[in-house]
Amino acid sequence: MTTISQTAGRSLRPSSSGFFATLANAAYTLFDRLERRSAVKTLNELDDRALRDIGINRSQIEDAVYGQFKTELSRYL
């Protein structure tokens, strides 16, 4: 059984400015991108029945992971 990280929907970025804040923002951006790519890969490994159970089909995986919900998808969430 695979799990999807709970941090995908939360922002971990610091709110200050400066060199170190910029560096931290870059690191968090990279982490977020890797986390989302992992979620897409995990969902692509599921069969169509499992995807139907969570309310999406294969063509909606990236939209669901990257937060670009379509109208028909948002009614299930």
Secondary structure, 3 states (H helix, E strand, C coil): CCCCCHHHHCCCCCCCCCHHHHHHHHHHHHHHHHHHHHHHHHHHHCCHHHHHHCCCCHHHHHHHHHCCCCHHHHCCC
